[in-house]
Amino acid sequence: MATIPELIKLANNDSKLLGALQELDQYRKNPLANMKPCWKYVRQNNIHQQLEHVMSECVEVEEAMTLDEIASEFIDIFQSAYTGLIILQVKYGQNIGELMRANIIKNTDREGGSYYE
């Protein structure tokens, strides 16, 4: 069986297939970096509704029985929280990029060392 990088080399003449394989390769390398918000809920929910959804996902983690189920529910939490951030930006005018930078600086400058160590 061919690997994704090998398939990418073979697909050079088919731009649509090449694009799909390259996107798949990016997900393989770092799936969370390629997360997209659920636009349906960005349009439909206010921030309080989205927060309720995040909390319901947390309950599902508690109820998960296997490591695969736990991992899947954590991904759902991440997706739901990311969607909440986009709701804050789109509907409430929050500058999520700036808030993320400020949060990283705050957590890096903690007394006694970096949060990220």
N, C-alpha and C positions, 0 to 999 in steps of 0.2 A: 504494500500500500504506500502511495506517495505521501510525503509530508506537505503541509500547506506551502512552505517556501518553494518546494519542487513544483507544485501545481501552479504557483504564481509565475514561475519561469515558463511553464508550458502554455500559459494563457495570454501571453504577450500580444497576440493578434486579436483577441476578443476583449475589448475595453470594458464591457459590462461584466463579464466573468472575472476579469482582472480586478475590477473595483470591488466586487463582492468578496473575492478571495483576500484582498488586502484588508478589507474591513474585518473579515473573520480572523485574520492573522493578528490584527490589533486587539480584538477581543480576547484572543488566546493569550497574548502577552500581558495585557492589563485590563481585565473586564470592567473593573469599576471606573477606570478613567474614561470609558466610553459610554457611561450611563447617560440616558436621556430622561427628561421628566415625562410623566404621563400627561400629555397635553389635554386629554379629555378632562382630567381633574383640575388642571390649571384653569381651564375655561369654566368648569362647573362649580368648584369649591371655593369657599372663602378660607381664610387661614384657620379659623376655629374648626371647620369641618375637616380640613386636612390634618390638623392636630389629633382629632378624634380617630382618624384613620391610622395615623402613626401609632397611637396608643393601642388600637385593636391589633396591629401587627406585633406589638410587644407581647400582648397576651398570647398570640399564636406561637411565639418563641417559647414561652413558658409551657405550652401544651405539647410542643414537639417531642417526639419520642426517640428519634435517631439523629446522629450527627448530620446526615444529609438533610433531614427536615429542619434542624436548627440552622444550618448554613443557608438553606433556602429562605427561611423566615428572616434571617439577618439581612439577606439581600433585599427582601421585600421592605424591611424597615429603611434600609439605605435609599431604595427607590422612592419610597413614600416621603422620607425626609427631604430628599433632593427636590421632589415635586413641590413640597412645602416652601423650600427656599425660592424656587422659581415663582410661586404664587406671591411670596413677599416682594419679590422684585417687580413682577408684572403688574400686580394689583395694588400694591402699597408703596411702590417707589423706593424700596430698600436697595441700596447698592451692595449686592451680595459679594462681589469681588472685593470691594474695600473692607467689608465686614470680615471676610475670611482672612485677609491680610492682617487686619488689626487683631484678630483672634490668635493667629499664629504668633505675632509679636508678643502679645500678652502671655501666651503659654510658653514662649521661649524665654521670657524674662522673669519667670517665676523665681522666687527666693529659693536658694538651695539647688538651682539647676533647671535645666530645660524639661518641660513636660514630655518632649519627644525623645529623650534619651532612653 
